[in-house]
Amino acid sequence: MNRWTSLFTYEDRDAFQNALLRRKVEEMEIEIPSLQLRIRISTQRAAPVWKVPMVLRLERWVPGLYTTQFFDSVEAMLHGD
């Protein structure tokens, strides 16, 4: 598990899993000024190249760096697959 994943509760993880299953668009953002870190996770409709109807988008901001990555499941996101 990545260090930042401990910021999310089991309830948060369940909410995103349910959003994927129900094909519902959701978004959550966490900002931790002391770590100079901001994270946003959102569910969105998958592009045709994905084999699933919905994906999770993870966005991370740290000073001077922005990254984004897509995952087909909560487990894949938590484990960085």
PDB file of N, CA, C and O in Angstrom:
ATOM      1  N   MET A   1       0.832  -1.172   0.000  1.00  0.00           N
ATOM      2  CA  MET A   1       0.000   0.000   0.000  1.00  0.00           C
ATOM      3  C   MET A   1       0.885   1.246   0.000  1.00  0.00           C
ATOM      4  O   MET A   1       1.928   1.275   0.653  1.00  0.00           O
ATOM      5  N   ASN A   2       0.464   2.266  -0.731  1.00  0.00           N
ATOM      6  CA  ASN A   2       1.198   3.522  -0.773  1.00  0.00           C
ATOM      7  C   ASN A   2       0.986   4.291   0.518  1.00  0.00           C
ATOM      8  O   ASN A   2      -0.012   4.094   1.212  1.00  0.00           O
ATOM      9  N   ARG A   3       1.926   5.164   0.837  1.00  0.00           N
ATOM     10  CA  ARG A   3       1.853   5.931   2.084  1.00  0.00           C
ATOM     11  C   ARG A   3       0.580   6.772   2.168  1.00  0.00           C
ATOM     12  O   ARG A   3      -0.031   6.856   3.233  1.00  0.00           O
ATOM     13  N   TRP A   4       0.177   7.388   1.074  1.00  0.00           N
ATOM     14  CA  TRP A   4      -0.990   8.274   1.082  1.00  0.00           C
ATOM     15  C   TRP A   4      -2.297   7.518   1.251  1.00  0.00           C
ATOM     16  O   TRP A   4      -3.295   8.120   1.648  1.00  0.00           O
ATOM     17  N   THR A   5      -2.329   6.222   0.964  1.00  0.00           N
ATOM     18  CA  THR A   5      -3.588   5.486   1.048  1.00  0.00           C
ATOM     19  C   THR A   5      -4.116   5.391   2.478  1.00  0.00           C
ATOM     20  O   THR A   5      -5.308   5.165   2.683  1.00  0.00           O
ATOM     21  N   SER A   6      -3.253   5.560   3.451  1.00  0.00           N
ATOM     22  CA  SER A   6      -3.705   5.515   4.843  1.00  0.00           C
ATOM     23  C   SER A   6      -4.552   6.735   5.204  1.00  0.00           C
ATOM     24  O   SER A   6      -5.158   6.770   6.274  1.00  0.00           O
ATOM     25  N   LEU A   7      -4.599   7.735   4.323  1.00  0.00           N
ATOM     26  CA  LEU A   7      -5.409   8.930   4.563  1.00  0.00           C
ATOM     27  C   LEU A   7      -6.898   8.651   4.394  1.00  0.00           C
ATOM     28  O   LEU A   7      -7.729   9.420   4.878  1.00  0.00           O
ATOM     29  N   PHE A   8      -7.244   7.567   3.719  1.00  0.00           N
ATOM     30  CA  PHE A   8      -8.635   7.242   3.444  1.00  0.00           C
ATOM     31  C   PHE A   8      -9.126   6.159   4.401  1.00  0.00           C
ATOM     32  O   PHE A   8      -8.431   5.179   4.666  1.00  0.00           O
ATOM     33  N   THR A   9     -10.324   6.358   4.904  1.00  0.00           N
ATOM     34  CA  THR A   9     -10.912   5.393   5.825  1.00  0.00           C
ATOM     35  C   THR A   9     -11.507   4.220   5.035  1.00  0.00           C
ATOM     36  O   THR A   9     -11.627   4.282   3.812  1.00  0.00           O
ATOM     37  N   TYR A  10     -11.868   3.178   5.737  1.00  0.00           N
ATOM     38  CA  TYR A  10     -12.547   2.050   5.094  1.00  0.00           C
ATOM     39  C   TYR A  10     -13.883   2.500   4.508  1.00  0.00           C
ATOM     40  O   TYR A  10     -14.314   2.005   3.466  1.00  0.00           O
ATOM     41  N   GLU A  11     -14.536   3.449   5.193  1.00  0.00           N
ATOM     42  CA  GLU A  11     -15.796   3.974   4.675  1.00  0.00           C
ATOM     43  C   GLU A  11     -15.588   4.704   3.348  1.00  0.00           C
ATOM     44  O   GLU A  11     -16.406   4.588   2.434  1.00  0.00           O
ATOM     45  N   ASP A  12     -14.478   5.463   3.248  1.00  0.00           N
ATOM     46  CA  ASP A  12     -14.150   6.139   1.983  1.00  0.00           C
ATOM     47  C   ASP A  12     -13.944   5.118   0.865  1.00  0.00           C
ATOM     48  O   ASP A  12     -14.454   5.283  -0.243  1.00  0.00           O
ATOM     49  N   ARG A  13     -13.202   4.076   1.168  1.00  0.00           N
ATOM     50  CA  ARG A  13     -12.924   3.039   0.169  1.00  0.00           C
ATOM     51  C   ARG A  13     -14.210   2.347  -0.264  1.00  0.00           C
ATOM     52  O   ARG A  13     -14.420   2.092  -1.450  1.00  0.00           O
ATOM     53  N   ASP A  14     -15.067   2.047   0.707  1.00  0.00           N
ATOM     54  CA  ASP A  14     -16.352   1.414   0.384  1.00  0.00           C
ATOM     55  C   ASP A  14     -17.212   2.334  -0.472  1.00  0.00           C
ATOM     56  O   ASP A  14     -17.891   1.876  -1.391  1.00  0.00           O
ATOM     57  N   ALA A  15     -17.186   3.621  -0.174  1.00  0.00           N
ATOM     58  CA  ALA A  15     -17.975   4.581  -0.953  1.00  0.00           C
ATOM     59  C   ALA A  15     -17.528   4.588  -2.410  1.00  0.00           C
ATOM     60  O   ALA A  15     -18.363   4.642  -3.312  1.00  0.00           O
ATOM     61  N   PHE A  16     -16.231   4.535  -2.646  1.00  0.00           N
ATOM     62  CA  PHE A  16     -15.749   4.519  -4.029  1.00  0.00           C
ATOM     63  C   PHE A  16     -16.034   3.188  -4.713  1.00  0.00           C
ATOM     64  O   PHE A  16     -16.339   3.155  -5.905  1.00  0.00           O
ATOM     65  N   GLN A  17     -15.938   2.108  -3.975  1.00  0.00           N
ATOM     66  CA  GLN A  17     -16.282   0.813  -4.552  1.00  0.00           C
ATOM     67  C   GLN A  17     -17.754   0.797  -4.961  1.00  0.00           C
ATOM     68  O   GLN A  17     -18.098   0.326  -6.045  1.00  0.00           O
ATOM     69  N   ASN A  18     -18.617   1.310  -4.091  1.00  0.00           N
ATOM     70  CA  ASN A  18     -20.047   1.374  -4.403  1.00  0.00           C
ATOM     71  C   ASN A  18     -20.330   2.299  -5.581  1.00  0.00           C
ATOM     72  O   ASN A  18     -21.193   2.008  -6.410  1.00  0.00           O
ATOM     73  N   ALA A  19     -19.597   3.424  -5.656  1.00  0.00           N
ATOM     74  CA  ALA A  19     -19.780   4.347  -6.782  1.00  0.00           C
ATOM     75  C   ALA A  19     -19.418   3.665  -8.097  1.00  0.00           C
ATOM     76  O   ALA A  19     -20.100   3.855  -9.105  1.00  0.00           O
ATOM     77  N   LEU A  20     -18.345   2.870  -8.090  1.00  0.00           N
ATOM     78  CA  LEU A  20     -17.965   2.137  -9.305  1.00  0.00           C
ATOM     79  C   LEU A  20     -19.050   1.133  -9.686  1.00  0.00           C
ATOM     80  O   LEU A  20     -19.432   1.029 -10.851  1.00  0.00           O
ATOM     81  N   LEU A  21     -19.537   0.401  -8.694  1.00  0.00           N
ATOM     82  CA  LEU A  21     -20.549  -0.617  -8.967  1.00  0.00           C
ATOM     83  C   LEU A  21     -21.865  -0.016  -9.444  1.00  0.00           C
ATOM     84  O   LEU A  21     -22.538  -0.583 -10.305  1.00  0.00           O
ATOM     85  N   ARG A  22     -22.224   1.120  -8.891  1.00  0.00           N
ATOM     86  CA  ARG A  22     -23.496   1.772  -9.253  1.00  0.00           C
ATOM     87  C   ARG A  22     -23.358   2.745 -10.421  1.00  0.00           C
ATOM     88  O   ARG A  22     -24.327   3.371 -10.851  1.00  0.00           O
ATOM     89  N   ARG A  23     -22.129   2.854 -10.921  1.00  0.00           N
ATOM     90  CA  ARG A  23     -21.825   3.761 -12.049  1.00  0.00           C
ATOM     91  C   ARG A  23     -22.202   5.202 -11.714  1.00  0.00           C
ATOM     92  O   ARG A  23     -22.810   5.914 -12.512  1.00  0.00           O
ATOM     93  N   LYS A  24     -21.821   5.599 -10.512  1.00  0.00           N
ATOM     94  CA  LYS A  24     -22.129   6.928 -10.013  1.00  0.00           C
ATOM     95  C   LYS A  24     -20.852   7.772  -9.981  1.00  0.00           C
ATOM     96  O   LYS A  24     -19.795   7.289  -9.575  1.00  0.00           O
ATOM     97  N   VAL A  25     -20.952   9.015 -10.404  1.00  0.00           N
ATOM     98  CA  VAL A  25     -19.807   9.915 -10.386  1.00  0.00           C
ATOM     99  C   VAL A  25     -19.672  10.510  -8.989  1.00  0.00           C
ATOM    100  O   VAL A  25     -20.604  11.126  -8.473  1.00  0.00           O
ATOM    101  N   GLU A  26     -18.512  10.322  -8.390  1.00  0.00           N
ATOM    102  CA  GLU A  26     -18.216  10.824  -7.038  1.00  0.00           C
ATOM    103  C   GLU A  26     -16.851  11.496  -7.064  1.00  0.00           C
ATOM    104  O   GLU A  26     -16.044  11.260  -7.964  1.00  0.00           O
ATOM    105  N   GLU A  27     -16.604  12.334  -6.065  1.00  0.00           N
ATOM    106  CA  GLU A  27     -15.296  12.975  -5.949  1.00  0.00           C
ATOM    107  C   GLU A  27     -14.991  13.230  -4.484  1.00  0.00           C
ATOM    108  O   GLU A  27     -15.879  13.561  -3.699  1.00  0.00           O
ATOM    109  N   MET A  28     -13.711  13.069  -4.121  1.00  0.00           N
ATOM    110  CA  MET A  28     -13.250  13.349  -2.769  1.00  0.00           C
ATOM    111  C   MET A  28     -11.879  13.992  -2.885  1.00  0.00           C
ATOM    112  O   MET A  28     -11.052  13.573  -3.695  1.00  0.00           O
ATOM    113  N   GLU A  29     -11.648  15.003  -2.076  1.00  0.00           N
ATOM    114  CA  GLU A  29     -10.351  15.668  -2.096  1.00  0.00           C
ATOM    115  C   GLU A  29      -9.850  15.805  -0.676  1.00  0.00           C
ATOM    116  O   GLU A  29     -10.607  16.128   0.239  1.00  0.00           O
ATOM    117  N   ILE A  30      -8.561  15.554  -0.506  1.00  0.00           N
ATOM    118  CA  ILE A  30      -7.907  15.685   0.795  1.00  0.00           C
ATOM    119  C   ILE A  30      -6.693  16.574   0.612  1.00  0.00           C
ATOM    120  O   ILE A  30      -5.917  16.397  -0.328  1.00  0.00           O
ATOM    121  N   GLU A  31      -6.532  17.532   1.518  1.00  0.00           N
ATOM    122  CA  GLU A  31      -5.366  18.405   1.475  1.00  0.00           C
ATOM    123  C   GLU A  31      -4.690  18.363   2.835  1.00  0.00           C
ATOM    124  O   GLU A  31      -5.346  18.495   3.868  1.00  0.00           O
ATOM    125  N   ILE A  32      -3.374  18.180   2.829  1.00  0.00           N
ATOM    126  CA  ILE A  32      -2.605  18.123   4.067  1.00  0.00           C
ATOM    127  C   ILE A  32      -1.463  19.137   3.948  1.00  0.00           C
ATOM    128  O   ILE A  32      -0.389  18.819   3.438  1.00  0.00           O
ATOM    129  N   PRO A  33      -1.708  20.349   4.422  1.00  0.00           N
ATOM    130  CA  PRO A  33      -0.695  21.396   4.274  1.00  0.00           C
ATOM    131  C   PRO A  33       0.672  21.044   4.865  1.00  0.00           C
ATOM    132  O   PRO A  33       1.703  21.409   4.300  1.00  0.00           O
ATOM    133  N   SER A  34       0.685  20.343   5.985  1.00  0.00           N
ATOM    134  CA  SER A  34       1.969  20.005   6.617  1.00  0.00           C
ATOM    135  C   SER A  34       2.820  19.092   5.734  1.00  0.00           C
ATOM    136  O   SER A  34       4.048  19.124   5.818  1.00  0.00           O
ATOM    137  N   LEU A  35       2.186  18.284   4.894  1.00  0.00           N
ATOM    138  CA  LEU A  35       2.913  17.405   3.966  1.00  0.00           C
ATOM    139  C   LEU A  35       3.019  18.019   2.578  1.00  0.00           C
ATOM    140  O   LEU A  35       3.622  17.429   1.682  1.00  0.00           O
ATOM    141  N   GLN A  36       2.437  19.201   2.395  1.00  0.00           N
ATOM    142  CA  GLN A  36       2.388  19.856   1.092  1.00  0.00           C
ATOM    143  C   GLN A  36       1.835  18.891   0.048  1.00  0.00           C
ATOM    144  O   GLN A  36       2.428  18.685  -1.010  1.00  0.00           O
ATOM    145  N   LEU A  37       0.690  18.310   0.372  1.00  0.00           N
ATOM    146  CA  LEU A  37       0.092  17.275  -0.457  1.00  0.00           C
ATOM    147  C   LEU A  37      -1.398  17.541  -0.622  1.00  0.00           C
ATOM    148  O   LEU A  37      -2.094  17.894   0.330  1.00  0.00           O
ATOM    149  N   ARG A  38      -1.867  17.365  -1.844  1.00  0.00           N
ATOM    150  CA  ARG A  38      -3.303  17.417  -2.132  1.00  0.00           C
ATOM    151  C   ARG A  38      -3.627  16.230  -3.021  1.00  0.00           C
ATOM    152  O   ARG A  38      -2.926  15.966  -3.998  1.00  0.00           O
ATOM    153  N   ILE A  39      -4.684  15.521  -2.682  1.00  0.00           N
ATOM    154  CA  ILE A  39      -5.097  14.325  -3.424  1.00  0.00           C
ATOM    155  C   ILE A  39      -6.567  14.450  -3.769  1.00  0.00           C
ATOM    156  O   ILE A  39      -7.380  14.840  -2.931  1.00  0.00           O
ATOM    157  N   ARG A  40      -6.905  14.119  -5.005  1.00  0.00           N
ATOM    158  CA  ARG A  40      -8.307  14.059  -5.421  1.00  0.00           C
ATOM    159  C   ARG A  40      -8.536  12.697  -6.072  1.00  0.00           C
ATOM    160  O   ARG A  40      -7.764  12.252  -6.922  1.00  0.00           O
ATOM    161  N   ILE A  41      -9.615  12.054  -5.650  1.00  0.00           N
ATOM    162  CA  ILE A  41     -10.030  10.793  -6.259  1.00  0.00           C
ATOM    163  C   ILE A  41     -11.437  11.003  -6.783  1.00  0.00           C
ATOM    164  O   ILE A  41     -12.302  11.535  -6.087  1.00  0.00           O
ATOM    165  N   SER A  42     -11.655  10.584  -8.008  1.00  0.00           N
ATOM    166  CA  SER A  42     -12.986  10.722  -8.589  1.00  0.00           C
ATOM    167  C   SER A  42     -13.305   9.493  -9.428  1.00  0.00           C
ATOM    168  O   SER A  42     -12.414   8.833  -9.962  1.00  0.00           O
ATOM    169  N   THR A  43     -14.584   9.207  -9.531  1.00  0.00           N
ATOM    170  CA  THR A  43     -15.032   8.150 -10.434  1.00  0.00           C
ATOM    171  C   THR A  43     -15.551   8.818 -11.695  1.00  0.00           C
ATOM    172  O   THR A  43     -16.148   9.894 -11.648  1.00  0.00           O
ATOM    173  N   GLN A  44     -15.315   8.166 -12.815  1.00  0.00           N
ATOM    174  CA  GLN A  44     -15.802   8.696 -14.080  1.00  0.00           C
ATOM    175  C   GLN A  44     -16.047   7.571 -15.063  1.00  0.00           C
ATOM    176  O   GLN A  44     -15.533   6.463 -14.912  1.00  0.00           O
ATOM    177  N   ARG A  45     -16.822   7.871 -16.045  1.00  0.00           N
ATOM    178  CA  ARG A  45     -17.120   6.886 -17.082  1.00  0.00           C
ATOM    179  C   ARG A  45     -15.839   6.543 -17.823  1.00  0.00           C
ATOM    180  O   ARG A  45     -15.042   7.420 -18.159  1.00  0.00           O
ATOM    181  N   ALA A  46     -15.659   5.276 -18.067  1.00  0.00           N
ATOM    182  CA  ALA A  46     -14.431   4.808 -18.719  1.00  0.00           C
ATOM    183  C   ALA A  46     -14.505   5.007 -20.232  1.00  0.00           C
ATOM    184  O   ALA A  46     -15.570   4.920 -20.844  1.00  0.00           O
ATOM    185  N   ALA A  47     -13.359   5.273 -20.800  1.00  0.00           N
ATOM    186  CA  ALA A  47     -13.239   5.338 -22.257  1.00  0.00           C
ATOM    187  C   ALA A  47     -13.420   3.930 -22.820  1.00  0.00           C
ATOM    188  O   ALA A  47     -13.237   2.954 -22.092  1.00  0.00           O
ATOM    189  N   PRO A  48     -13.773   3.804 -24.091  1.00  0.00           N
ATOM    190  CA  PRO A  48     -14.015   2.486 -24.690  1.00  0.00           C
ATOM    191  C   PRO A  48     -12.843   1.501 -24.586  1.00  0.00           C
ATOM    192  O   PRO A  48     -13.050   0.290 -24.658  1.00  0.00           O
ATOM    193  N   VAL A  49     -11.627   2.003 -24.420  1.00  0.00           N
ATOM    194  CA  VAL A  49     -10.476   1.100 -24.339  1.00  0.00           C
ATOM    195  C   VAL A  49     -10.423   0.313 -23.032  1.00  0.00           C
ATOM    196  O   VAL A  49      -9.761  -0.722 -22.960  1.00  0.00           O
ATOM    197  N   TRP A  50     -11.108   0.792 -22.008  1.00  0.00           N
ATOM    198  CA  TRP A  50     -11.157   0.081 -20.738  1.00  0.00           C
ATOM    199  C   TRP A  50     -12.169  -1.061 -20.849  1.00  0.00           C
ATOM    200  O   TRP A  50     -13.108  -1.001 -21.643  1.00  0.00           O
ATOM    201  N   LYS A  51     -11.963  -2.082 -20.056  1.00  0.00           N
ATOM    202  CA  LYS A  51     -12.887  -3.226 -20.063  1.00  0.00           C
ATOM    203  C   LYS A  51     -13.913  -3.132 -18.943  1.00  0.00           C
ATOM    204  O   LYS A  51     -14.595  -4.108 -18.630  1.00  0.00           O
ATOM    205  N   VAL A  52     -14.018  -1.956 -18.346  1.00  0.00           N
ATOM    206  CA  VAL A  52     -14.975  -1.707 -17.270  1.00  0.00           C
ATOM    207  C   VAL A  52     -15.756  -0.438 -17.612  1.00  0.00           C
ATOM    208  O   VAL A  52     -15.267   0.399 -18.371  1.00  0.00           O
ATOM    209  N   PRO A  53     -16.967  -0.286 -17.060  1.00  0.00           N
ATOM    210  CA  PRO A  53     -17.765   0.901 -17.394  1.00  0.00           C
ATOM    211  C   PRO A  53     -17.303   2.186 -16.680  1.00  0.00           C
ATOM    212  O   PRO A  53     -17.511   3.288 -17.187  1.00  0.00           O
ATOM    213  N   MET A  54     -16.677   2.035 -15.504  1.00  0.00           N
ATOM    214  CA  MET A  54     -16.242   3.190 -14.714  1.00  0.00           C
ATOM    215  C   MET A  54     -14.796   2.988 -14.270  1.00  0.00           C
ATOM    216  O   MET A  54     -14.341   1.858 -14.092  1.00  0.00           O
ATOM    217  N   VAL A  55     -14.081   4.097 -14.095  1.00  0.00           N
ATOM    218  CA  VAL A  55     -12.714   4.052 -13.584  1.00  0.00           C
ATOM    219  C   VAL A  55     -12.556   5.070 -12.461  1.00  0.00           C
ATOM    220  O   VAL A  55     -13.357   5.992 -12.305  1.00  0.00           O
ATOM    221  N   LEU A  56     -11.503   4.869 -11.690  1.00  0.00           N
ATOM    222  CA  LEU A  56     -11.110   5.823 -10.657  1.00  0.00           C
ATOM    223  C   LEU A  56      -9.971   6.671 -11.209  1.00  0.00           C
ATOM    224  O   LEU A  56      -9.041   6.151 -11.825  1.00  0.00           O
ATOM    225  N   ARG A  57     -10.048   7.968 -10.986  1.00  0.00           N
ATOM    226  CA  ARG A  57      -8.953   8.852 -11.374  1.00  0.00           C
ATOM    227  C   ARG A  57      -8.313   9.382 -10.101  1.00  0.00           C
ATOM    228  O   ARG A  57      -8.986   9.963  -9.250  1.00  0.00           O
ATOM    229  N   LEU A  58      -7.020   9.178  -9.981  1.00  0.00           N
ATOM    230  CA  LEU A  58      -6.245   9.662  -8.843  1.00  0.00           C
ATOM    231  C   LEU A  58      -5.391  10.827  -9.320  1.00  0.00           C
ATOM    232  O   LEU A  58      -4.619  10.697 -10.270  1.00  0.00           O
ATOM    233  N   GLU A  59      -5.536  11.963  -8.653  1.00  0.00           N
ATOM    234  CA  GLU A  59      -4.716  13.133  -8.958  1.00  0.00           C
ATOM    235  C   GLU A  59      -3.962  13.513  -7.697  1.00  0.00           C
ATOM    236  O   GLU A  59      -4.529  13.541  -6.605  1.00  0.00           O
ATOM    237  N   ARG A  60      -2.662  13.810  -7.859  1.00  0.00           N
ATOM    238  CA  ARG A  60      -1.835  14.204  -6.719  1.00  0.00           C
ATOM    239  C   ARG A  60      -1.064  15.475  -7.053  1.00  0.00           C
ATOM    240  O   ARG A  60      -0.503  15.620  -8.139  1.00  0.00           O
ATOM    241  N   TRP A  61      -1.053  16.388  -6.092  1.00  0.00           N
ATOM    242  CA  TRP A  61      -0.290  17.621  -6.221  1.00  0.00           C
ATOM    243  C   TRP A  61       0.693  17.699  -5.071  1.00  0.00           C
ATOM    244  O   TRP A  61       0.309  17.550  -3.911  1.00  0.00           O
ATOM    245  N   VAL A  62       1.946  17.930  -5.381  1.00  0.00           N
ATOM    246  CA  VAL A  62       2.976  18.292  -4.417  1.00  0.00           C
ATOM    247  C   VAL A  62       3.701  19.479  -5.049  1.00  0.00           C
ATOM    248  O   VAL A  62       3.581  19.686  -6.257  1.00  0.00           O
ATOM    249  N   PRO A  63       4.439  20.253  -4.283  1.00  0.00           N
ATOM    250  CA  PRO A  63       5.088  21.431  -4.876  1.00  0.00           C
ATOM    251  C   PRO A  63       5.884  21.070  -6.143  1.00  0.00           C
ATOM    252  O   PRO A  63       6.790  20.237  -6.118  1.00  0.00           O
ATOM    253  N   GLY A  64       5.513  21.721  -7.234  1.00  0.00           N
ATOM    254  CA  GLY A  64       6.222  21.534  -8.494  1.00  0.00           C
ATOM    255  C   GLY A  64       5.877  20.277  -9.268  1.00  0.00           C
ATOM    256  O   GLY A  64       6.504  20.004 -10.291  1.00  0.00           O
ATOM    257  N   LEU A  65       4.888  19.492  -8.809  1.00  0.00           N
ATOM    258  CA  LEU A  65       4.574  18.235  -9.491  1.00  0.00           C
ATOM    259  C   LEU A  65       3.085  17.917  -9.409  1.00  0.00           C
ATOM    260  O   LEU A  65       2.478  17.986  -8.341  1.00  0.00           O
ATOM    261  N   TYR A  66       2.516  17.573 -10.545  1.00  0.00           N
ATOM    262  CA  TYR A  66       1.137  17.102 -10.625  1.00  0.00           C
ATOM    263  C   TYR A  66       1.163  15.760 -11.342  1.00  0.00           C
ATOM    264  O   TYR A  66       1.812  15.620 -12.378  1.00  0.00           O
ATOM    265  N   THR A  67       0.462  14.776 -10.796  1.00  0.00           N
ATOM    266  CA  THR A  67       0.353  13.482 -11.472  1.00  0.00           C
ATOM    267  C   THR A  67      -1.103  13.053 -11.488  1.00  0.00           C
ATOM    268  O   THR A  67      -1.883  13.415 -10.607  1.00  0.00           O
ATOM    269  N   THR A  68      -1.455  12.277 -12.500  1.00  0.00           N
ATOM    270  CA  THR A  68      -2.788  11.699 -12.570  1.00  0.00           C
ATOM    271  C   THR A  68      -2.650  10.278 -13.100  1.00  0.00           C
ATOM    272  O   THR A  68      -1.785   9.983 -13.924  1.00  0.00           O
ATOM    273  N   GLN A  69      -3.515   9.416 -12.612  1.00  0.00           N
ATOM    274  CA  GLN A  69      -3.477   8.014 -13.013  1.00  0.00           C
ATOM    275  C   GLN A  69      -4.887   7.452 -12.916  1.00  0.00           C
ATOM    276  O   GLN A  69      -5.672   7.873 -12.066  1.00  0.00           O
ATOM    277  N   PHE A  70      -5.206   6.503 -13.787  1.00  0.00           N
ATOM    278  CA  PHE A  70      -6.515   5.864 -13.804  1.00  0.00           C
ATOM    279  C   PHE A  70      -6.387   4.420 -13.351  1.00  0.00           C
ATOM    280  O   PHE A  70      -5.386   3.758 -13.627  1.00  0.00           O
ATOM    281  N   PHE A  71      -7.426   3.929 -12.642  1.00  0.00           N
ATOM    282  CA  PHE A  71      -7.453   2.563 -12.143  1.00  0.00           C
ATOM    283  C   PHE A  71      -8.824   1.970 -12.398  1.00  0.00           C
ATOM    284  O   PHE A  71      -9.826   2.685 -12.413  1.00  0.00           O
ATOM    285  N   ASP A  72      -8.870   0.654 -12.601  1.00  0.00           N
ATOM    286  CA  ASP A  72     -10.144  -0.007 -12.846  1.00  0.00           C
ATOM    287  C   ASP A  72     -10.807  -0.539 -11.577  1.00  0.00           C
ATOM    288  O   ASP A  72     -11.913  -1.075 -11.637  1.00  0.00           O
ATOM    289  N   SER A  73     -10.139  -0.394 -10.427  1.00  0.00           N
ATOM    290  CA  SER A  73     -10.727  -0.856  -9.162  1.00  0.00           C
ATOM    291  C   SER A  73     -10.075  -0.116  -7.993  1.00  0.00           C
ATOM    292  O   SER A  73      -8.990   0.452  -8.121  1.00  0.00           O
ATOM    293  N   VAL A  74     -10.753  -0.139  -6.870  1.00  0.00           N
ATOM    294  CA  VAL A  74     -10.214   0.471  -5.654  1.00  0.00           C
ATOM    295  C   VAL A  74      -8.946  -0.276  -5.229  1.00  0.00           C
ATOM    296  O   VAL A  74      -7.967   0.350  -4.821  1.00  0.00           O
ATOM    297  N   GLU A  75      -8.958  -1.590  -5.322  1.00  0.00           N
ATOM    298  CA  GLU A  75      -7.795  -2.396  -4.937  1.00  0.00           C
ATOM    299  C   GLU A  75      -6.576  -2.026  -5.775  1.00  0.00           C
ATOM    300  O   GLU A  75      -5.477  -1.881  -5.241  1.00  0.00           O
ATOM    301  N   ALA A  76      -6.763  -1.876  -7.066  1.00  0.00           N
ATOM    302  CA  ALA A  76      -5.637  -1.514  -7.941  1.00  0.00           C
ATOM    303  C   ALA A  76      -5.091  -0.150  -7.556  1.00  0.00           C
ATOM    304  O   ALA A  76      -3.876   0.048  -7.566  1.00  0.00           O
ATOM    305  N   MET A  77      -5.957   0.793  -7.219  1.00  0.00           N
ATOM    306  CA  MET A  77      -5.505   2.117  -6.825  1.00  0.00           C
ATOM    307  C   MET A  77      -4.721   2.058  -5.516  1.00  0.00           C
ATOM    308  O   MET A  77      -3.663   2.677  -5.395  1.00  0.00           O
ATOM    309  N   LEU A  78      -5.233   1.320  -4.545  1.00  0.00           N
ATOM    310  CA  LEU A  78      -4.564   1.250  -3.247  1.00  0.00           C
ATOM    311  C   LEU A  78      -3.208   0.582  -3.330  1.00  0.00           C
ATOM    312  O   LEU A  78      -2.304   0.914  -2.562  1.00  0.00           O
ATOM    313  N   HIS A  79      -3.054  -0.350  -4.246  1.00  0.00           N
ATOM    314  CA  HIS A  79      -1.801  -1.082  -4.381  1.00  0.00           C
ATOM    315  C   HIS A  79      -0.908  -0.533  -5.488  1.00  0.00           C
ATOM    316  O   HIS A  79       0.200  -1.025  -5.700  1.00  0.00           O
ATOM    317  N   GLY A  80      -1.390   0.482  -6.190  1.00  0.00           N
ATOM    318  CA  GLY A  80      -0.578   1.118  -7.223  1.00  0.00           C
ATOM    319  C   GLY A  80      -0.414   0.300  -8.478  1.00  0.00           C
ATOM    320  O   GLY A  80       0.540   0.510  -9.227  1.00  0.00           O
ATOM    321  N   ASP A  81      -1.339  -0.651  -8.739  1.00  0.00           N
ATOM    322  CA  ASP A  81      -1.247  -1.506  -9.928  1.00  0.00           C
ATOM    323  C   ASP A  81      -1.617  -0.738 -11.179  1.00  0.00           C
ATOM    324  O   ASP A  81      -1.596  -1.296 -12.276  1.00  0.00           O
TER     325      ASP A  81
END
